[in-house]
């Protein structure tokens, strides 16, 4: 039961950290979601947006964070 509590605390801190980062990323000039590798197609009455580069960067960052957390918790 103690490990579940620790996991929930770490998860809560992670969510708060992500919220703070999202607030600050909004004010940066490049911003996530508008990177060069993101696919954006706009036609007359059709818009398709797939944030490919943003998804890859978020995946790498989250993987590194989870690897770091698992190494610290050992």
N, C-alpha and C positions, 0 to 999 in steps of 0.2 A: 504494500500500500504506500510505503514511503517513496518508492521509485515513481509511482504514478503522480504523486504530489510534486516531485522535482520536475518531472516531465511537463506537467501543466504550468508550473512557474516559468520554466524555460520557454515554453510555447507562448505564454502570455507576454513575456518580455520581447520575444521575437516579433509578435504581432504589433506591439507598441512601437518597436524600432522601425518596422516596415511602414507604419502609419506616419511616423515622423519623417522618414526618408521620402515618402510620396509627397508630403507637403513641400519639402525643400526642392525635390526634383521638378515640381511644377513651375518653380521660379527660375530654373536654369534655362539658358537660351536654347540648348539642343533638345532636352526633354526626352524621356523614354516614350516610345510609340511613334516617333518621327525620325527614326534612324535610317541611314541609306539603304539597308537591306530589307526594310519593310515594304511589302507589296501593297500598292494603292492604285486601284483602277477606277476611273470615274468616266462614265458614259452619260448619255442624255438623261435617262431615268434609272440609272443603275450605279451603285457605288459598292465596290468590293475592297475590303481592307483586311490584310493579314499581316500582323506584326511579327514577321519571321526573325529578323535580327534582334528585336527586343525580347522575344521569347527565348532565343538562344542565350542572350546575356543574362537574363533573369535565371534561367536554368543553371548556368555555370555558377553564378553568385550563390544561389540557394544550395547547390551541391557542395560548394566550398564551406558554406556556413554549417551545413549538417555534418560534414566530415570533421570540421573543427570542434563542434559540440560533442561528437562521439569520441574524439580523442581526449577532450577535456574530462568527460564523464568517466573515463576508465580509471 
